[in-house]
């Protein structure tokens, strides 16, 4: 019996050693050549990562090829020296038209970068696309801005170099500079990768200024991983190529790319002055709903601030904590709490003046309406429902936007949930504070359901209408969502629609 136990222990120990060797992965140290990013950190195939398409792709490759990747931000000009010293095993994204370092080898292409030429809308339209469009623009002596050091392929680089010698190409340092020189009229066109240009437009509001601009497809560049053959053997490179091929065939690459670019495209879609103002109006509207309740029910000034802050920022704070957004919205920007404080303070002052002038105001109203009462449309209940509906509509969209930005999947589930928490969560907290368990939003009122329905519809629009080619469709969807949620809530109040009882 003892010898059986000994053999069992020996086999178990051998199994543990074998399992440990089997799970031990080769770690490849690489450089991420994406612009305008800090050190990315370690990408471990055993754990979740956040970031761009390349980061998620490396994670998927690591699982298939039994590899780990350690990634850091590096300037493209330092790659050759890092390869020669053996400090670097790979770099991405890379293109074949870029001269590789000595002893380097390209992987199979894992993605595509689309380059576009965006020109002033007042110019005569270009009749073609691709290289023919670029040649035509240069022939017309249009001034073109291009990022310094960026390569767009052998033929475009030659065309741009010739135009630069004639003084019609301007080199700039960043994508934001491209947008600025085009806005200032210093150039008539800019040449850049489409996605990077959209990021720059998002940071330079109002981005709808660029909707009418001509966007001409120029070319596409196939993105690859550049390996250092001095430190990475052919078998490992082959394993990566096989993993990339498998991920492309089963649709994982397309899915990862869509998930990675979705926050950028959605940020572009909501980067409009009207939505920014609607966000501000929604915050003030929710704050006003708290002010009206505090006035009607005799709360103190502090109580009024609490009742105003809960619907205005409370739901968003709960949402951000649930989905792990860092930093949460009220910490990232002081604007929401500032709006709440300003709304409560202004209302307090106006109510104090109204109390002092109550008799003259009643006389004015009596002369205006023939009675001593304010018009029914301006009653407390109607004003409360209107301000609540405005805030509900604006925050429904914001909830879906946050769900996309933090990568909450599946979006068809988390989009509506985040919309409900953003739009109705704070109001529910406010009413719990006021009336306890007898909360109308949870018992009878068709309230949070409005956010869920319109948040679900907007999530579907994000999933199926959001493309790099035409992000304007999503702007229309957002506008429809805002108006739809507002109208739905007002109709619910007007026709006294109630939630189904359990």
Residue pairs with C-beta under 8 A, 6 or more apart in sequence:
25 45
25 62
25 66
25 67
25 68
26 66
26 67
26 68
26 236
27 67
27 68
27 69
27 70
28 67
28 68
28 69
28 70
28 89
28 90
28 232
28 236
29 69
29 70
29 72
29 87
29 88
29 89
29 90
30 69
30 70
30 71
30 72
30 88
30 89
30 90
30 91
30 92
30 225
31 71
31 72
31 73
31 74
31 78
31 79
31 82
31 88
31 90
31 91
31 92
32 40
32 54
32 55
32 71
32 72
32 73
32 74
32 91
32 92
33 74
33 75
33 76
33 79
33 91
33 92
33 93
33 94
34 52
34 54
34 73
34 93
35 174
35 175
35 196
36 174
36 175
37 73
38 73
39 72
39 73
40 51
40 55
40 71
40 72
40 73
41 71
41 72
42 69
42 70
42 71
43 49
43 55
43 58
43 59
43 62
43 68
43 69
43 70
43 71
44 59
44 62
44 68
44 69
45 58
45 59
45 61
45 62
45 63
45 66
45 67
45 68
45 69
46 68
48 59
49 55
49 56
49 59
50 407
51 260
52 260
53 111
53 256
53 257
53 260
53 261
54 92
54 93
55 71
56 256
56 259
56 260
57 110
57 111
57 244
57 247
57 253
57 256
58 69
58 71
60 243
60 247
60 252
60 256
61 67
61 69
61 240
61 243
61 244
61 247
62 68
62 69
64 242
64 243
64 246
64 247
65 236
65 239
65 240
65 242
65 243
66 239
67 236
67 239
67 240
74 82
74 88
74 91
76 91
76 98
76 149
79 88
79 91
79 101
79 226
80 101
80 102
82 88
83 101
83 102
83 103
83 104
83 228
83 230
84 101
84 102
84 103
86 228
86 230
86 231
88 228
88 231
89 227
89 228
89 231
89 232
90 225
90 226
90 227
90 228
90 232
91 225
91 226
92 223
92 224
92 225
92 226
93 111
93 113
93 223
93 224
93 225
94 100
94 106
94 223
94 224
94 225
94 226
95 113
95 151
95 221
95 222
95 223
95 224
96 106
96 222
96 224
97 151
97 153
97 154
97 157
97 221
98 151
100 106
100 226
101 226
101 228
103 228
103 229
103 230
104 226
104 227
104 228
104 229
105 226
105 227
105 229
105 237
106 224
106 225
106 226
106 227
107 224
107 225
107 226
107 227
107 237
107 240
107 241
107 244
108 224
108 241
108 244
108 245
109 222
109 223
109 224
110 223
110 224
110 225
110 244
110 248
110 253
111 222
111 223
111 253
111 257
112 220
112 221
112 222
112 223
113 193
113 195
113 220
113 221
113 222
113 223
114 193
114 194
114 195
114 217
114 219
114 220
114 468
115 152
115 156
115 191
115 192
115 193
115 194
115 217
115 218
115 219
115 220
115 221
116 191
116 192
116 193
116 194
116 197
116 215
116 216
116 217
116 218
117 126
117 133
117 134
117 137
117 144
117 189
117 190
117 191
117 214
117 215
117 216
117 218
118 182
118 189
118 190
118 192
118 197
118 210
118 213
118 214
118 215
118 216
119 126
119 137
119 142
119 188
119 189
119 213
119 214
119 216
120 182
120 188
120 189
120 213
120 214
121 212
121 213
121 214
123 142
123 188
123 214
124 140
125 214
126 133
126 136
126 137
126 214
126 216
127 136
128 136
129 216
129 217
129 218
130 217
130 218
130 219
131 155
131 156
131 159
131 218
131 219
133 216
133 218
134 156
134 159
134 191
134 218
135 159
137 144
137 189
138 144
138 159
138 162
138 163
138 168
141 166
141 168
142 168
142 188
142 189
143 168
143 169
143 170
143 186
143 187
143 188
143 189
144 160
144 163
144 168
144 169
144 170
144 187
144 188
144 189
144 190
144 191
145 169
145 170
145 171
145 172
145 177
145 178
145 181
145 182
145 186
145 187
145 189
145 190
145 191
146 152
146 160
146 169
146 170
146 171
146 172
146 178
146 190
146 191
146 192
147 171
147 172
147 173
147 174
147 175
147 178
147 192
148 171
148 172
148 173
150 192
151 157
152 160
152 191
152 218
152 219
152 221
153 219
153 221
156 191
156 218
156 219
160 169
160 191
161 169
163 169
164 171
170 181
170 186
170 187
172 178
172 181
174 200
175 192
175 196
175 197
175 199
175 200
176 200
176 203
176 204
178 190
178 192
178 197
178 200
179 190
179 197
179 200
179 201
179 204
180 204
181 187
181 190
182 188
182 189
182 190
183 204
183 209
190 197
191 218
192 200
194 215
194 468
195 261
195 264
195 468
198 264
198 265
198 268
198 468
198 471
199 264
199 267
199 268
201 207
201 210
201 268
201 271
202 264
202 267
202 268
202 271
205 271
205 272
205 273
205 276
206 271
206 272
206 273
207 268
207 271
207 272
208 271
208 272
208 273
208 475
211 472
225 240
227 237
227 240
229 237
244 253
247 253
247 256
248 254
259 407
259 409
261 468
262 404
262 462
262 466
263 404
263 405
263 407
265 466
265 467
265 468
265 471
265 474
266 401
266 404
266 405
266 462
266 466
266 474
267 401
267 405
268 471
269 466
269 471
269 472
269 474
269 475
269 478
270 397
270 401
270 475
270 478
272 475
275 397
275 478
275 482
278 393
278 394
278 482
279 394
279 398
280 335
280 339
281 390
281 394
282 390
282 391
282 392
282 393
282 394
282 395
282 398
283 312
283 313
283 335
283 336
283 339
283 340
283 391
283 394
284 312
284 339
284 343
285 386
285 387
285 388
285 390
285 391
285 394
286 308
286 311
286 312
286 387
286 388
286 391
286 395
286 426
286 427
287 308
287 309
287 311
287 312
287 339
287 340
287 343
287 344
288 308
288 343
288 347
288 383
288 387
289 308
289 311
289 384
289 387
289 388
289 391
289 427
289 430
290 304
290 306
290 307
290 308
290 309
290 310
290 311
290 312
290 344
290 430
291 304
291 307
291 308
291 343
291 344
291 347
292 380
292 383
292 384
292 387
293 299
293 307
293 384
293 430
293 434
294 303
294 304
294 307
294 308
295 304
295 347
295 351
296 380
297 434
299 307
301 344
301 348
304 344
304 347
304 348
305 340
305 341
305 344
306 433
307 430
307 433
307 434
308 340
308 343
308 344
309 337
309 340
310 426
310 427
310 429
310 430
310 433
311 388
311 391
311 426
311 427
311 429
311 430
312 336
312 339
312 340
312 391
312 426
313 329
313 330
313 336
313 337
313 340
313 426
314 425
314 426
314 429
314 430
315 395
315 421
315 422
315 423
315 424
315 425
315 426
315 427
315 428
315 429
316 328
316 329
316 330
316 336
316 395
316 398
316 402
316 421
316 422
316 425
316 426
317 328
317 329
317 330
318 421
318 425
318 426
318 429
319 325
319 399
319 402
319 418
319 421
319 422
319 425
320 328
320 329
320 402
321 328
322 421
323 402
323 403
323 406
323 408
323 414
323 418
324 406
325 402
325 405
325 406
329 336
329 402
330 336
330 337
354 361
362 372
365 371
365 372
365 373
365 374
366 372
369 375
376 382
385 489
385 490
385 493
386 490
388 427
388 489
389 485
389 486
389 489
389 490
389 493
390 486
391 423
391 427
392 423
392 424
392 427
392 447
392 450
392 451
392 485
392 486
392 489
393 423
393 454
393 481
393 482
393 483
393 484
393 485
393 486
393 489
394 482
395 419
395 422
395 423
395 451
396 419
396 422
396 423
396 450
396 451
396 454
396 455
396 458
396 481
396 482
396 485
397 419
397 458
397 478
397 481
397 482
398 422
399 415
399 417
399 418
399 419
399 420
399 421
399 422
399 423
399 451
399 455
400 415
400 416
400 418
400 419
400 455
400 458
400 459
400 462
402 418
402 422
403 411
403 414
403 415
403 417
403 418
403 419
403 459
404 411
404 415
404 462
408 414
408 415
408 418
411 459
411 462
411 463
412 456
412 459
412 460
412 463
415 455
415 456
415 458
415 459
415 462
416 451
416 452
416 453
416 455
416 456
416 459
417 452
417 455
418 455
419 451
419 452
419 454
419 455
419 456
419 458
420 448
420 451
420 452
420 455
422 451
423 448
423 450
423 451
423 455
423 485
424 441
424 447
424 448
424 450
424 451
425 448
427 441
427 447
428 439
428 441
428 442
428 447
428 448
431 439
431 440
431 441
432 439
440 447
441 447
441 448
443 499
444 498
444 499
445 492
445 498
445 499
446 492
446 497
446 498
446 499
447 489
447 492
447 499
449 499
450 485
450 488
450 489
450 492
451 485
453 488
454 481
454 484
454 485
454 488
457 481
457 484
458 477
458 478
458 481
461 473
461 474
461 477
461 481
462 474
462 477
465 473
465 474
465 477
466 473
466 474
467 473
491 497
